Amino acid sequence: MVTPTEDSIGAVRGLVSGTAARIRAREFAPNPKGLRTCQQCPYHQICPSSLTARAATTAVVPVG
């Protein structure tokens, strides 16, 4: 069992308050942290910031 401290409760409150403020401000900037995150997102194929899209644009295409 974990007993929360005032510091840990404050940290969680700050995280929740900050996230809620960004949602209210409609700040939905992409923030991919890894390929797995992008692959689970339903918009990864059309998102210009996705790691999937970046990999597709930097792929080497053989000429010939």
Helices and strands as residue ranges (DSSP letters): H 6-24, H 35-40, H 51-57
